Amino acid sequence: MGEEMSALTERYMLREVEEVTAHPDTTAGHGVTARVRAVLCQPGADGFGYLTGETLAEQGIETSMPNLPELDIPPLLTREFAVDVRWAGPEVVRITIGAADRQRSAPTGTEHGILVTPKYAETSTTVEQDEHDVVVVSGGRLRVRLGRRPFSLEVQDTATGATLISTAGKLRQVAGLPISPAATAGGTTAVNLELGPDEEILGFGEQFGRSVKNGQRLRLRVEDALGTGTGMAYKPAPVWYSTAGYLALINTGAVVNADVGHSRNGVFGVEAECGELDLYLIAGPEPKQALTTYTRLTGRGAVPPVWAFGYWLGRCRYHSASQMEEIGRTLRELGVPCDILHLDPDWLVVDRLNCDFIWNTDRFGDRAEFITALERLGLRLSVWELPYLDPASPRYAEAAERGYLITDADGEIATIAGTPVPDGRPRALLDFTSPEARRWWQDLHGPFLDDGVAVFKTDFGEGLPDDVRLAGGTGAEHAHNLYPLRYNGAVSEAIAEKTGRAPLVWGRSGWAGSHRYPAQWGGDAESTVSGMRATLRGGLSHAMSMPGLWGHDIGGFFGPELTPELYVRWTQFGALSPLMRAHGLRPREPWEFGEHALDIAREWIRLRYSLLPYLWQAAHESAEHGWPMLRPLALEFPDDDLATARDDAFLLGSDLLVVPVFDDGGEPVRRRFYIPRGGWTDLVTGDRHEGPALHEEFVPLERIPVLVRDGALLPRLVVDEHVRNTDDLLGAPWELHAYGDVSTAATFFDFRSRPFTVEVNGDQLATGSSTQLSLVRHTPQEARS
């Protein structure tokens, strides 16, 4: 055991490239393997810097320092490591660092299930050595430079001349000890990169802190985050975008630590808690271009049905069919459009952290009859699930006997970790790496889908313990973070197979690759201004690294602090989000917050329905190009340094700038926000603005700033009190609202996903579509200062 622990904790510093072998094209792509000698290293006594067993001169120690401390020199031990450099496409290089004698965990790249395509284009390479004793490997638009001694790594974009990454090995503390070796490997594997003076890092999945990650240290491990203020994340991802002009993925299920200039000024350290670092680096001076390439490798989600873009309403919990039908009747009586009612765990007989698909007929009667009753009200049903089984469930014994439950290293049934159980009974987890278990779980969804269930809310999934043995052979160090990816994938595929339509889940947990199983939501936010603010930041970080469909719980999930005014502000934010759902521990129906709140919320819900054609176009753009629907300003305006750090507003698609108001009071709020370059018109007031500029205005409770970009041709619908849901709008005529000087041709998708072209010539429209169209021009007026 002592030797095992030593192997896990030993760290070697990569020092010298001894041999470079070029490879012809393989499944993993053209490239080279560099054999690198590494030396055992250990931290200095003060914790800053590393020592090896080499001579002090070889290490660069400042022996003339008058107060040089006593140095605890480790033994001189060496080990061979391999650095593989391969191309996945002209803009993508894969760099893998690991022990030379160790089998890679993902030799073709797809074994973890994060990537679906190991390479998308043949890319030949050349290998040469320059006058500085640097091995240069070139392919496509990328050039990789490997310094022989001391080992270093640099990647350049030959199309722009930019250095994308460069290891920070020369950085030392005063006694000469290196504090950021280029690369270290052993039980964990890390690279340390120089941060450029103006370089900013974004992404890492759904993170609830500031969108620019400089100065932060993140531990990327899927957790039941217990809210948005704990520092944990439901959907972290080892994926980031750098304003230096690249996007990167660490292809792993292991925990990844990202230190973005937090511990060492000017150093970006990335460490995988496993024996290898598998880095995919994508050249992308334009982040939209980088996301398109990234999703070529990792997949894209399909456009869900039109009704997904309507209003969703739920509560934890509705307790009976009659209660939900009454909610539906009230929606219709009050003229609140709604498409989906969500049912949390009360539909189960054993309903505490258990899902066995045994319908509770005492509470909800016959399932098909209940769904039919909702359909008569123009509503579809969303149903909750999680991948855990309670021993009290009749299906637990069946799953255990068949070997469908995950076991620990000793062969005993494993139990969930990280989430409290309400009654002390341990919950088991389904093993989605077993084809038989996966099929069994998918088949349990069949009768629900046959009866008309529209969506499954794939809750939880963060609870896999660390010491497990999976049927599919995934190493324990990778299993935890990959679990929600496999869980959501299994349910998504079951829906697609059974219904023949684009699937839709409502997932809480995730990892890199989860974006191809839409949709995800922001987890259990607190019902406070802080919770709303953190929710948007989570969505913006998610967009830069897990691009696709995302939503959140309007009003937050927990906490007694939700005021009618905050409910309104959150509803306005939700109405302009990719998906719109109100949900929480307490009631979230608009009429529960008073007449004034109901009136405002209903207007914003109707506004969303009026934008249904625009949402539909943005969803198709996302599916085609791999872009998120909710977009940070940095995505649309990458050359605007002031836009990069803004995380208090967002774009919905390319043409709507949304400025949520974070406040829980009823008085007008002084809101200061950034307007990017160009002309913009307020969708509600018609006020004109010119950017780039910081703008300030007092915003009453009845509205938030929503600005339309000049040049936009915004498709809308007329929505009145008779519209119940999206079905009522499928045959309605579209109004094309032209902002600024619009005289062009544009392509749209009708609600059957058929593309059609519209030509705008003055006040005339020409189109071959069967959709009835009219043009509404918004004439630019003098911009407000």
ZIFENPE-V452514 format. One record per backbone hydrogen bond with DSSP energy under -0.5 kcal/mol. NH is the residue of the N-H (numbers start at 0). CO is the residue of the C=O. Records with the same first field share a line. If there is no record, write none. Layout:
NH=CO + CO
//
This chain:
4=0
5=1
6=2
7=3
8=4
9=5
10=40
11=184
12=38
13=11 + 182
14=36
15=36
16=147
17=15 + 34
18=34
20=32
22=30
28=25
30=22
31=84
32=20
33=82
34=18 + 32
35=33 + 80
36=15
37=78
38=12
39=76
40=10
41=50
43=48
46=43
48=46
49=177
50=41
52=39
58=54
59=55 + 56
60=55
61=174
62=60
64=61
67=64
71=69
72=70
76=74
78=37
80=35
81=97
82=33
83=81 + 95
84=31
85=93
86=29
87=91
88=91
91=88
92=280
93=85
94=92 + 278
95=83 + 93
96=276
97=81
98=274
99=79
101=98
106=103
112=109
114=108
115=296
116=296
119=87
120=87
125=137
127=135
129=133
132=129
134=145
135=127 + 133
136=134 + 143
137=125 + 135
138=141
139=123
140=89
141=138
142=155
143=136
144=153
145=134 + 143
146=144 + 151
147=132
149=14
150=14
151=146
153=144
154=164
155=142
156=161
157=140 + 155
158=140
159=156
160=156
161=156
163=154 + 161
164=154
166=152
167=191
170=167
172=176
175=172
177=49
178=170
179=170
183=189
184=11
186=9
188=271
189=183
190=269
191=181
192=190 + 267
193=165
194=265
195=193
198=195
201=240
202=210
203=238
204=540
205=234
206=204
212=200 + 210
214=259
215=212
217=257
219=217 + 255
220=218
222=232
224=222
232=220
236=203
238=236
239=247
240=201
241=245
242=199
244=241
245=241
246=281
247=239
248=279
249=237
250=248 + 277
251=249
255=219
256=270
257=217 + 255
258=256 + 268
259=215 + 257
260=258 + 266
266=263
267=192
268=258 + 266
269=190
270=256
271=188
272=254
273=271
276=96
278=94 + 276
279=248 + 277
280=92 + 278
281=246
282=90 + 280
283=244
286=284
289=285
290=286
291=287
292=288
293=289
294=290
295=291 + 292
296=292 + 293
297=293
298=294
307=304
308=305
309=306
311=579
312=339
313=581
314=341
315=583
316=314
317=314
320=362
323=319
324=320
325=321
326=322
327=323
328=324
329=325
330=326
331=327
332=328
333=329
334=331
335=330
336=334
337=723
338=310
339=310
340=379
341=312
342=381
343=314 + 341
346=343
347=344
348=357
350=348
352=350
354=387
358=356
359=346
360=358
363=359
364=360
369=365
370=366
371=367
372=368
373=369
374=370
375=371
376=372 + 373
377=374
378=373
379=338
381=340
382=454
383=342
384=456
388=427
390=425
392=389
395=392
396=392
397=393
398=394
399=395
400=396
401=397
402=398 + 399
403=398
404=398
405=428
406=468
407=411
408=466
410=407
413=405
415=426
416=462
427=388
429=386
430=403
431=429
433=430
434=432
437=433
438=434
439=435
440=436
441=437
442=438
443=439
444=440 + 441
445=441 + 442
446=442
448=444
449=445
450=446
451=447 + 448
452=447
453=380
454=380
455=503
456=382 + 454
457=455
458=384 + 456
467=465
468=406
469=473
472=469
477=474
478=474
479=475
480=252
481=477
482=478 + 479
483=479
485=481
486=482
487=483
488=484
489=485
490=486
491=487
492=488
493=489
494=490
495=491
496=492
497=493
498=494
499=495
504=517
505=455
506=518
507=457
508=457 + 459
509=233
513=510
515=512
516=513
519=548
520=506
521=550
524=522
526=557
527=525
531=527
532=528
533=529
534=530
535=531
536=532
537=533
538=534
539=535
540=536
541=537
542=538
543=539
544=541
545=541
550=519
553=551 + 580
555=552
556=524
557=524
561=558
566=562
567=563
568=564
569=565
570=566
571=567
572=568
573=569
574=570
575=571 + 572
576=573
578=549
579=309
580=551 + 578
581=311
582=553
584=556
591=588
592=589
593=590
597=593
598=594
599=595
600=596
601=597
602=598
603=599
604=600
605=601
606=602
607=603
608=604
609=605
610=606 + 607
611=608
613=714
614=610
615=611
616=612
617=613
618=614
619=615
620=616
621=617
622=618
623=619
624=620
625=621
628=547
630=628 + 650
634=631
635=631
636=632
639=636
640=638
642=639
643=639
644=640
645=642
646=644
649=657
650=630
651=655
652=628 + 650
655=651
656=654 + 706
657=649 + 655
658=704
659=657
661=659
662=660
668=698
670=668 + 696
671=669
672=694
674=692
675=673
677=690
679=688
680=707
681=686
682=705
685=681
688=679
689=783
690=677
691=674
692=674
694=672 + 692
696=670
698=668 + 696
699=697
702=699
704=658
706=656
707=680
708=654
709=678
710=738
711=708
713=711 + 736
714=712
715=734
716=609
718=716
722=719
723=721
727=724
728=725
729=725 + 726
731=728
733=771
734=715
735=733 + 773
736=713 + 734
737=735 + 775
738=711 + 736
739=777
741=739
742=740
745=757
747=755
749=753
752=749
754=752
755=747
757=745
758=765
759=743 + 757
760=758 + 763
763=760
765=758
767=756
773=733
775=735
777=737
778=776
783=687
//
